[in-house]
């Protein structure tokens, strides 16, 4: 944690900007000094809630030398524009995932921040959950042996949670729908635990929500180590649910929202619960962002990793659309 909080401005004020601002306060590493969004009412409400200055324009924030960084929760399809202007003004950027809606923009954002000498951190808080860290550390220690398979589910009910014309329901702002919106969190965790993905087979449909995007989707992932994982993502379910089972040659880990983490070793009938204290993942990633700015270090998920993560999802979107297995390299070569 830094001794002097990093002074930042929040831009693109929606429900997630409040989540991040709350976490910034808990981190002790970030001070929300200003905010901007086009809606006067949203801007005034956010400023009152978090005790910050409501700027009259984004340009006003960029011209303020006391603002060191930007927490960017603008719609996905304007990430390049909003991050470019921040970087050119010398502001460090915490950008909510996904980095962009296409690989070209992701690469451009990464290069722009690198050229400007500013930190770019992309928000992937799920990988920081204590149960996944526990599994990661034991895989790294060799306790799971060769990883061979995984299965995961990330589901929520989003009916009535957003306005029908929200960018989250439109292909421009959220190509692939639910898989890009929340599925990307678990493809990221799967890559953290099983390694990079090289090919994807996808299927999707739209069953309940408005707009033009899929609200139910599945992807099958083949990792570079030949392990295979399966992920289901849903915005149309009756309830919230998270699950991930990870299978190695020497051990298996079972995780779900209601029962926590369990662990089973090869040749044993015992399935043992693993006590994992719930940790403040969003505060942690914001504290890391501030620390990276102060120390000049690399955040856990920067532009390159976030762009590679995006390519996996877009390969699944392309697979669902074209009815074929898609190599992730196809997206990275476009």
C-alpha positions as CSV (number, residue, x, y, z in Angstrom):
1,X,0.0,0.0,0.0
2,X,1.3,3.4,-0.8
3,X,1.8,6.0,1.9
4,X,0.4,8.8,-0.2
5,X,-2.9,8.0,-1.9
6,X,-2.9,8.2,-5.7
7,X,-5.2,11.1,-6.8
8,X,-7.5,9.9,-9.6
9,X,-10.6,10.9,-11.4
10,X,-13.5,8.5,-12.3
11,X,-14.9,8.7,-15.8
12,X,-17.9,7.0,-17.3
13,X,-20.1,6.8,-14.2
14,X,-22.3,3.8,-14.0
15,X,-23.0,1.2,-11.3
16,X,-19.5,-0.3,-11.7
17,X,-17.8,3.1,-11.1
18,X,-19.4,3.1,-7.7
19,X,-18.1,-0.4,-7.0
20,X,-14.6,0.7,-7.8
21,X,-14.9,3.9,-5.9
22,X,-16.1,2.0,-2.8
23,X,-13.1,-0.3,-3.2
24,X,-10.7,2.6,-3.7
25,X,-11.8,3.9,-0.3
26,X,-11.2,0.5,1.3
27,X,-7.8,0.2,-0.3
28,X,-6.4,3.3,1.4
29,X,-4.2,3.7,-1.8
30,X,-6.6,5.7,-4.0
31,X,-8.2,9.1,-3.5
32,X,-11.2,9.8,-5.8
33,X,-10.6,13.5,-6.4
34,X,-12.8,14.3,-9.4
35,X,-15.4,12.7,-11.7
36,X,-16.9,13.2,-15.1
37,X,-19.7,11.7,-17.2
38,X,-22.0,13.4,-19.7
39,X,-25.0,13.1,-17.5
40,X,-25.3,16.1,-15.1
41,X,-27.4,14.2,-12.6
42,X,-25.1,11.2,-12.5
43,X,-22.0,13.4,-12.2
44,X,-23.6,15.4,-9.3
45,X,-24.7,12.3,-7.5
46,X,-21.3,10.6,-7.7
47,X,-19.5,13.7,-6.6
48,X,-21.8,14.1,-3.6
49,X,-21.5,10.4,-2.6
50,X,-17.7,10.3,-2.8
51,X,-16.9,13.8,-1.8
52,X,-15.1,14.6,-5.0
53,X,-15.2,17.5,-7.6
54,X,-17.7,17.2,-10.4
55,X,-15.7,18.3,-13.5
56,X,-17.6,20.1,-16.3
57,X,-15.7,18.2,-19.0
58,X,-13.2,15.4,-19.5
59,X,-10.7,18.0,-20.8
60,X,-10.9,19.8,-17.4
61,X,-9.8,16.6,-15.7
62,X,-7.0,16.0,-18.2
63,X,-5.7,19.6,-17.7
64,X,-5.6,19.2,-13.9
65,X,-2.0,18.4,-12.9
66,X,-3.1,17.3,-9.5
67,X,-4.9,14.3,-11.0
68,X,-2.4,11.5,-11.4
69,X,-4.6,8.7,-12.9
70,X,-8.0,7.8,-14.4
71,X,-10.3,5.0,-13.4
72,X,-12.0,4.4,-16.7
73,X,-15.4,2.7,-16.8
74,X,-16.6,4.1,-20.1
75,X,-18.3,1.8,-22.6
76,X,-16.0,-0.7,-24.1
77,X,-16.1,0.7,-27.6
78,X,-14.7,4.1,-26.5
79,X,-11.8,2.7,-24.4
80,X,-9.3,3.6,-27.1
81,X,-10.3,7.2,-27.3
82,X,-10.7,7.8,-23.6
83,X,-7.4,6.0,-22.7
84,X,-5.5,7.7,-25.5
85,X,-6.4,11.2,-24.3
86,X,-5.6,10.2,-20.7
87,X,-2.2,8.8,-21.6
88,X,-1.3,11.8,-23.7
89,X,-2.1,14.0,-20.7
90,X,0.3,11.9,-18.6
91,X,-2.4,10.2,-16.6
92,X,-2.0,6.6,-15.5
93,X,-5.0,4.4,-16.4
94,X,-7.0,1.7,-14.5
95,X,-9.3,0.4,-17.2
96,X,-12.1,-2.0,-16.5
97,X,-12.1,-5.2,-18.6
98,X,-12.3,-5.9,-21.5
99,X,-9.5,-3.7,-22.7
100,X,-11.4,-3.1,-25.9
101,X,-13.9,-4.7,-28.4
102,X,-11.2,-5.8,-30.9
103,X,-7.6,-6.8,-30.8
104,X,-6.4,-3.9,-32.9
105,X,-7.7,-1.4,-30.3
106,X,-6.3,-3.5,-27.5
107,X,-2.8,-3.3,-29.0
108,X,-3.2,0.4,-29.7
109,X,-4.1,1.1,-26.1
110,X,-1.2,-0.9,-24.9
111,X,1.3,0.8,-27.2
112,X,-0.1,4.3,-26.5
113,X,0.3,3.8,-22.7
114,X,3.8,2.4,-23.2
115,X,4.9,5.3,-25.4
116,X,3.5,7.8,-22.9
117,X,5.2,6.1,-20.0
118,X,2.0,5.6,-18.0
119,X,0.8,2.6,-16.2
120,X,-2.0,0.6,-17.7
121,X,-3.8,-1.8,-15.4
122,X,-6.9,-3.8,-16.6
123,X,-9.4,-4.9,-14.0
124,X,-9.6,-8.7,-13.7
125,X,-10.5,-9.2,-10.1
126,X,-11.7,-12.8,-10.2
127,X,-8.2,-14.2,-10.7
128,X,-7.4,-12.7,-7.3
129,X,-10.0,-14.6,-5.3
130,X,-8.3,-16.6,-2.5
131,X,-9.6,-20.0,-3.6
132,X,-8.1,-19.6,-7.1
133,X,-4.8,-18.3,-5.6
134,X,-4.7,-21.4,-3.4
135,X,-5.1,-23.7,-6.5
136,X,-2.6,-21.6,-8.5
137,X,0.1,-21.9,-5.9
138,X,-0.3,-25.6,-5.5
139,X,-0.3,-26.2,-9.3
140,X,2.9,-24.2,-9.4
141,X,4.4,-26.3,-6.7
142,X,3.6,-29.5,-8.7
143,X,1.0,-30.9,-6.3
144,X,-1.6,-31.3,-9.0
145,X,0.7,-32.9,-11.5
146,X,-0.1,-32.4,-15.2
147,X,-3.3,-30.4,-15.6
148,X,-5.7,-32.2,-17.9
149,X,-9.2,-30.7,-17.7
150,X,-11.5,-28.1,-16.2
151,X,-15.1,-27.1,-16.2
152,X,-16.6,-23.8,-15.1
153,X,-19.8,-21.8,-15.0
154,X,-20.5,-18.1,-14.3
155,X,-24.2,-17.2,-14.3
156,X,-26.4,-14.3,-13.3
157,X,-29.9,-13.0,-13.8
158,X,-29.6,-9.6,-15.6
159,X,-33.2,-9.1,-16.6
160,X,-34.3,-5.6,-15.7
161,X,-30.9,-4.7,-14.3
162,X,-29.9,-2.4,-17.3
163,X,-31.9,-0.2,-19.6
164,X,-33.1,-2.0,-22.7
165,X,-31.0,0.3,-24.9
166,X,-27.8,-0.1,-22.8
167,X,-24.6,-0.5,-24.7
168,X,-24.2,-3.8,-22.8
169,X,-27.0,-5.3,-25.0
170,X,-25.5,-4.0,-28.3
171,X,-22.9,-5.7,-30.5
172,X,-20.9,-2.5,-30.9
173,X,-20.3,-2.2,-27.2
174,X,-20.3,-5.8,-26.2
175,X,-19.6,-8.2,-29.1
176,X,-20.4,-11.7,-28.0
177,X,-22.7,-10.5,-25.2
178,X,-22.5,-12.5,-22.0
179,X,-19.2,-14.2,-22.8
180,X,-17.4,-10.9,-23.2
181,X,-19.2,-9.3,-20.3
182,X,-18.6,-11.9,-17.6
183,X,-17.3,-15.1,-19.3
184,X,-14.0,-13.3,-19.8
185,X,-13.4,-13.4,-16.1
186,X,-13.4,-17.2,-16.0
187,X,-11.4,-17.6,-19.3
188,X,-8.8,-15.5,-17.6
189,X,-8.8,-17.7,-14.5
190,X,-8.6,-20.8,-16.6
191,X,-5.6,-19.4,-18.4
192,X,-4.0,-18.5,-15.1
193,X,-4.4,-22.0,-13.9
194,X,-4.1,-24.1,-17.1
195,X,-2.0,-21.9,-19.3
196,X,-2.7,-19.9,-22.5
197,X,-5.5,-21.0,-24.8
198,X,-4.7,-21.9,-28.4
199,X,-8.1,-22.8,-30.0
200,X,-11.7,-22.3,-29.1
201,X,-15.1,-23.8,-30.1
202,X,-18.1,-21.7,-29.2
203,X,-21.9,-21.8,-29.2
204,X,-24.3,-19.0,-28.1
205,X,-28.0,-18.0,-28.1
206,X,-30.3,-15.2,-27.0
207,X,-33.1,-16.4,-24.8
208,X,-34.3,-13.7,-22.3
209,X,-32.7,-10.3,-22.6
210,X,-33.4,-7.4,-25.0
211,X,-31.0,-6.1,-27.6
212,X,-28.9,-8.0,-30.1
213,X,-26.5,-10.0,-28.0
214,X,-26.3,-13.6,-26.8
215,X,-27.3,-14.0,-23.1
216,X,-26.3,-17.7,-23.0
217,X,-22.9,-19.0,-24.3
218,X,-20.5,-21.9,-24.0
219,X,-16.9,-22.2,-25.1
220,X,-14.6,-25.2,-25.2
221,X,-11.0,-24.2,-24.8
222,X,-7.9,-26.2,-25.7
223,X,-4.8,-24.8,-23.9
224,X,-1.3,-24.8,-25.2
225,X,-0.5,-27.7,-22.9
226,X,-3.3,-29.7,-24.6
227,X,-5.6,-29.6,-21.6
228,X,-9.2,-28.9,-22.4
229,X,-11.6,-26.7,-20.4
230,X,-15.3,-25.9,-20.8
231,X,-17.0,-22.7,-19.7
232,X,-20.7,-21.8,-19.6
233,X,-21.7,-18.1,-19.2
234,X,-25.3,-17.0,-18.7
235,X,-27.2,-13.7,-18.1
236,X,-30.6,-15.4,-18.3
237,X,-30.5,-17.8,-15.3
238,X,-32.8,-17.6,-12.3
239,X,-30.0,-17.0,-9.8
240,X,-26.3,-16.2,-9.5
241,X,-23.9,-19.1,-9.6
242,X,-20.1,-19.7,-10.0
243,X,-18.4,-23.0,-10.3
244,X,-14.9,-24.2,-11.4
245,X,-13.6,-27.8,-11.1
246,X,-9.9,-28.4,-12.0
247,X,-8.5,-31.8,-12.7
248,X,-4.8,-32.7,-12.6
249,X,-3.2,-36.1,-12.7
250,X,-2.4,-36.0,-9.0
251,X,-5.2,-33.9,-7.5
252,X,-8.5,-32.2,-8.2
253,X,-10.0,-29.0,-6.9
254,X,-13.7,-28.4,-6.7
255,X,-15.1,-24.8,-6.2
256,X,-18.6,-23.5,-6.2
257,X,-20.3,-20.4,-4.8
258,X,-22.3,-22.2,-2.2
259,X,-19.8,-24.8,-0.9
260,X,-16.4,-23.1,-1.3
261,X,-13.3,-25.0,-2.2
262,X,-12.6,-28.7,-1.8
263,X,-9.5,-30.7,-2.6
264,X,-9.0,-34.4,-3.4
265,X,-5.8,-36.3,-4.0
266,X,-5.3,-39.2,-6.4
267,X,-6.0,-42.6,-4.9
268,X,-7.9,-41.0,-2.1
269,X,-11.7,-41.1,-1.4
270,X,-11.4,-38.1,0.9
271,X,-12.7,-34.8,-0.4
272,X,-11.4,-32.2,2.0
273,X,-12.7,-28.6,2.4
274,X,-10.1,-25.9,2.1
275,X,-10.6,-22.8,4.3
276,X,-10.1,-19.8,2.1
277,X,-10.8,-16.4,3.7
278,X,-12.9,-14.1,1.4
279,X,-10.5,-11.4,0.2
280,X,-11.2,-7.9,-1.1
281,X,-10.1,-8.5,-4.7
282,X,-11.2,-5.1,-6.2
283,X,-9.5,-3.1,-3.4
284,X,-6.4,-5.3,-4.0
285,X,-6.2,-4.6,-7.7
286,X,-6.6,-0.9,-7.2
287,X,-3.9,-0.9,-4.5
288,X,-1.7,-2.7,-7.0
289,X,-2.4,0.0,-9.6
290,X,-1.4,2.7,-7.2
291,X,1.7,0.7,-6.2
292,X,2.7,0.2,-9.8
293,X,2.5,4.0,-10.4
294,X,4.6,4.8,-7.4
295,X,7.2,2.1,-8.0
296,X,7.2,1.9,-11.8
297,X,6.3,-1.8,-11.7
298,X,4.1,-3.9,-14.0
299,X,0.6,-4.7,-12.8
300,X,-0.5,-8.3,-12.9
301,X,-2.8,-7.7,-15.9
302,X,-1.5,-5.1,-18.3
303,X,-2.3,-4.3,-21.9
304,X,-0.6,-7.3,-23.5
305,X,-2.2,-9.9,-21.2
306,X,-5.6,-8.2,-21.5
307,X,-5.4,-8.1,-25.3
308,X,-4.6,-11.8,-25.4
309,X,-7.5,-12.5,-23.0
310,X,-9.8,-10.6,-25.3
311,X,-8.6,-12.6,-28.3
312,X,-9.7,-15.8,-26.6
313,X,-13.3,-14.5,-26.2
314,X,-13.4,-13.1,-29.7
315,X,-12.2,-16.5,-31.0
316,X,-15.3,-18.0,-29.3
317,X,-17.6,-15.4,-30.8
318,X,-16.2,-16.1,-34.2
319,X,-16.5,-19.9,-33.7
320,X,-20.2,-19.5,-32.7
321,X,-20.9,-17.3,-35.7
322,X,-19.1,-19.5,-38.2
323,X,-19.7,-22.9,-36.8
324,X,-16.0,-24.0,-36.6
325,X,-13.1,-24.3,-34.2
326,X,-11.1,-21.0,-34.3
327,X,-7.4,-20.7,-33.5
328,X,-6.7,-17.8,-31.2
329,X,-3.8,-16.9,-33.4
330,X,-6.3,-15.9,-36.1
331,X,-7.6,-13.1,-33.9
332,X,-4.1,-12.0,-33.0
333,X,-3.1,-11.9,-36.7
334,X,-6.0,-9.7,-37.7
